[in-house]
């Protein structure tokens, strides 16, 4: 579903207009990206007084 949506020129333009970037990732690569973002925010947020669970 998302792969098809990402090919729609209107949707791609909508994302780009909002400053986003569409990138297709294999499931393993997507999981690695999400895991790295979780780790990054786990380090960044607590010193700012933002608690994550």
Secondary structure, DSSP 8 states (H G I E B T S, - for coil): -HHHHHT-HHHHHHHHHTT-------HHHHHHHHHHHHHHHHHHTGGGT----
